Every structure is written in structure tokens, then in C-alpha cells.
């Protein structure tokens, strides 16, 4: 099932982006060259397409709820570990808030440009 989820995640990113299993059932996606405008599109895409994934399982399908934490590197730190740690904190915030959510770093333009979440919460 984890391979199916990884495949769904990979299908939503660009070729230069990296999807990697981070541990247990967690994945990290590193997006190459993402400015604020692209980050807004990324958040919207994740909210629409990745909070609920259907995967084949034993001749049937399973609905897999996905919680997502997104951190943007424009906050001043250039150390990858700091960005990943922020994304991890945001991920657990999404889980605490009811799962199947996207939590993200505050970026100035996000508040007015975010589209409504189409996934069930």
C-alpha cells in the first residue's frame, strides 16, 4: 500500500521534485525552486488531490486519508533539516486537527489566494 501512496504522490509533482519515504508511513516531498506563487499552487494542489487517495488492495480499493505539512524555505533558514522539522511539526498539527488536512507555513499571499479544500475533513 505504501508503494501505491508513493506513486500517487509522485504523480502530483514535477520531474525535478523528490518524493521519499521519511519513516513509517510518512513521506517527504522536496520541491525544487518553489517561490511564493508556486507554493500557493502547491498548497491548493495538495488540498484538492492528496488528502484522500484511493489505492487498490486485495481485489478491492482502500481510501487512504493523508495529512500534509508544508514548509516553505523563504523564511530565512537555508538548512534543509530546519525546513523538514517545520514540515514535520505542521504534519502533526494536521493530524491533531482532524487528519486529512494540509497545514502550511504562513506566507504573506496565501490568505487571499488559497482555494477551498475539496477533500472531506
Secondary structure, DSSP 8 states (H G I E B T S, - for coil): -HHHHHHHHHTTS-TTSEEEEEETTEEEEE-SS--HHHHHHHHHHHHHHTSEEEEEETTEEEEEE--EEE--GGGS---HHHHHHHHHHHHHHHHHTTSS-EEE---TTHHHH-----S--
